[in-house]
Amino acid sequence: MFSLQRSCFLNNTGISGSSSPFSYKLEKLPPASVKVTALGPNRDRNSSLLIENNNTLKEIREDGTSSVANVDSNPTVADGGRDVYYDDAATEDQLVTPWAISVASGYSLLRDPHHNKGLAFTEKERDAHYLRGLLPPTVISQELQVKKMMWSIRQYQVPLQKYMAMMDLQELNERLYYKLLIDNVEELLPVVYTPTVGEACQKYGSIFRRPQGLFISLKEKGKIHEVLRNWPQKNIQVIVVTDGERILGLGDLGCQGMGIPIGKLSLYTALGGVRPSACLPITIDVGTNNEQLLNDEFYIGLRQRRATGQEYAELMNEFMTAVKQNYGEKVLIQFEDFANHNAFDLLAKYGTTHLVFNDDIQGTASVVLAGLVAALKVVGGTLADHRFLFLGAGEAGTGIAELIALEISKQTNMPLEEARKKISLVDSKGLIVKSRVDSLQHFKKPWAHDHEPIQKLVDAVNGIKPTVLIGTSGVGRTFTKEVVEAMAALNDKPIIFSLSNPTSQSECTAEEAYTWSKGRAIFASGSPFDPVEYKGRVFVPGQANNAYIFPGFGLGLIMSGAIRVHDDMLLAASEALAAQVTQENFDKGLIYPPFKNIRKISAHIAANVAAKAYELGLATRHPQPKDLVKYAESCMYSPVYQSYR
């Protein structure tokens, strides 16, 4: 089988594995409704044509004959209405050739995850595409397929087994995978992403079956441009890249960190509507310092200690340059789970030359700020009226702190340096204070305030008297009973965010926060916790999950054609998310909206981000749409099956 995928150029290509090789040239015709014809000289039964677009193509064969094919140009949903998430053409740069064409035999079609529909192929499609006998005779709907798959997945008791079942489905039937995930997002989000993805990364070498992204190692130094060209999709809009050095709270997992980019990009599609073909997961393999992995016979990465310094910088620079050369200036590069010393440097170095975003620093900050803004509707006051204490001063902690300070400064016209004084951070050596400034890493220095040194967190709580306690330490159970009780003694409604992932690394559980605060805490966590009953009242803990922000944020950048990320875009995303929390949510103790409405939420976030891009002069798609929310919805990918004629 061969594919002519979305690209600026369509090359002449022969069919692999067919007895009748031939090549194609494509010519766009006016829209029409015509039936697919069998292609290939002598109507070779080993080949058939599938078109995936809203337009009609004319195929001109080398012998001068031609045939025309298209798919249903008005896809509908179950209620008969037009599927508003189908038309994703607004995210396309190349409007001249935005088609994906595959020529495949019936048997190959069933093994093509982009076009396979399994038992949902209709009788006519089975005749047209040589599927007779390759499938059981029954024809079922996609909705019944979803029901069957959910039943199957629920039979597994081990989360990793559910994860592997979902990955198998993604490799078999892409649209069914995303339909399943979108329709059951609250149940399946913890399966395809945190906390299960952490275990998947730890065991990635053992469960690895087929590549789902690009692995770029030191062996490819000097050839990264060519490596990127090996990826079959050419119109890439979002790249999620990791070097595996700091995977969640699990440390250095090296090449096996690939589970993170794959999981993140699944959410870009399911939650933000970015086309799967526009997403590219990448792992940069420079070795690992994890001795257990280096001695593991199943480890799939380079068996060497991590490259650092100039060697590391040169590889990353070649990568960033090659990405821009291959995919243009508007491709979004999301850095994921880099160690602190590299994360800040990469963001600072490439933030002015590339469209880059660090989810650990910026995404986490935006989702936490949204939760705080929503929480203020319960506790009262403004951000400037509160005092903030962080346990953890790495990427997440300092990123959140900086965005809070920026928002305080914006709301009050207070100098940023003054706004920072309302925020204190505790790291592994205690409270960050001026007397430590000479020994601090550069990203911690803005948070060194005039205060006597304090070693213990509980003493910092009693000394700083914060109204908000935020954990980003990556160390589990550090919000002890003594700490939570101290927060409750100081505040009628203490705000406690335990953000470290996965669940085992959370600073405290939801049950501990509600019980030790006597049901008064406003709590959110990074990983999900079940509802908690305390003295007859049920508390539903909020999840400060980055998945609220980055899918909609990325969609907003794509649909506006933004060329740079600005801090005001992060603030705009936070405001949009906080605005989606209803009084009904507050009554249940929630400060984040339910994930079941995530596509609607993402559309509003995308609209706010895009509006800010236009306001700042960073957008390149003109004119600006009048209704950005509706435009965002129209850009979203739909997993609903297409009709092949």
Stockholm file with secondary structure:
# STOCKHOLM 1.0

chainA/1-645         MFSLQRSCFLNNTGISGSSSPFSYKLEKLPPASVKVTALGPNRDRNSSLLIENNNTLKEIREDGTSSVANVDSNPTVADGGRDVYYDDAATEDQLVTPWAISVASGYSLLRDPHHNKGLAFTEKERDAHYLRGLLPPTVISQELQVKKMMWSIRQYQVPLQKYMAMMDLQELNERLYYKLLIDNVEELLPVVYTPTVGEACQKYGSIFRRPQGLFISLKEKGKIHEVLRNWPQKNIQVIVVTDGERILGLGDLGCQGMGIPIGKLSLYTALGGVRPSACLPITIDVGTNNEQLLNDEFYIGLRQRRATGQEYAELMNEFMTAVKQNYGEKVLIQFEDFANHNAFDLLAKYGTTHLVFNDDIQGTASVVLAGLVAALKVVGGTLADHRFLFLGAGEAGTGIAELIALEISKQTNMPLEEARKKISLVDSKGLIVKSRVDSLQHFKKPWAHDHEPIQKLVDAVNGIKPTVLIGTSGVGRTFTKEVVEAMAALNDKPIIFSLSNPTSQSECTAEEAYTWSKGRAIFASGSPFDPVEYKGRVFVPGQANNAYIFPGFGLGLIMSGAIRVHDDMLLAASEALAAQVTQENFDKGLIYPPFKNIRKISAHIAANVAAKAYELGLATRHPQPKDLVKYAESCMYSPVYQSYR
#=GR chainA/1-645 SS CEEECSCSSCCCCCCTTCSSCCCEEEEEECCCCCCCCCCSGGGCTTCEEEEESSSEEEEEETTSCEEEECBCSSCBCTTSSBCTTSCCGGGCSCSSSCCEEEEECHHHHTTCTTTCCGGGCCHHHHHHTTCTTTSCSCCCCHHHHHHHHHHHHHTCCSHHHHHHHHHHHHHHCHHHHHHHHHHTHHHHHHHHSTTHHHHHHHTHHHHCCSCCSEEEEGGGTTCHHHHHHTSSCCCCCEEEEECSSSCTTSCCCGGGGGHHHHHHHHHHHHHHCCCGGGEEEEEEECCCCCHHHHTCTTCCSCCSCCCCHHHHHHHHHHHHHHHHHHHCTTCEEEECSCCHHHHHHHHHHHTTTSEEEEIIIIIHHHHHHHHHHHHHHHHCSCGGGCCEEEECCSHHHHHHHHHHHHHHHHHHCCCHHHHHTTEEEEETTEECBGGGGGGSCTTTGGGCBSCCCCCSHHHHHHHHCCSEEEECSSCTTCSCHHHHHHHHHHCSSCEEEECCSSGGGCSSCHHHHHHHTTTCCEEEESSCCCCEEETTEEECCEECCGGGTHHHHHHHHHHHTCSSCCHHHHHHHHHHHHTTCCHHHHHTTCSSCCGGGHHHHHHHHHHHHHHHHHHTTCCCSCSCCSCHHHHHHHHSCCCSCCCBC
#=GC SS_cons         CEEECSCSSCCCCCCTTCSSCCCEEEEEECCCCCCCCCCSGGGCTTCEEEEESSSEEEEEETTSCEEEECBCSSCBCTTSSBCTTSCCGGGCSCSSSCCEEEEECHHHHTTCTTTCCGGGCCHHHHHHTTCTTTSCSCCCCHHHHHHHHHHHHHTCCSHHHHHHHHHHHHHHCHHHHHHHHHHTHHHHHHHHSTTHHHHHHHTHHHHCCSCCSEEEEGGGTTCHHHHHHTSSCCCCCEEEEECSSSCTTSCCCGGGGGHHHHHHHHHHHHHHCCCGGGEEEEEEECCCCCHHHHTCTTCCSCCSCCCCHHHHHHHHHHHHHHHHHHHCTTCEEEECSCCHHHHHHHHHHHTTTSEEEEIIIIIHHHHHHHHHHHHHHHHCSCGGGCCEEEECCSHHHHHHHHHHHHHHHHHHCCCHHHHHTTEEEEETTEECBGGGGGGSCTTTGGGCBSCCCCCSHHHHHHHHCCSEEEECSSCTTCSCHHHHHHHHHHCSSCEEEECCSSGGGCSSCHHHHHHHTTTCCEEEESSCCCCEEETTEEECCEECCGGGTHHHHHHHHHHHTCSSCCHHHHHHHHHHHHTTCCHHHHHTTCSSCCGGGHHHHHHHHHHHHHHHHHHTTCCCSCSCCSCHHHHHHHHSCCCSCCCBC
//
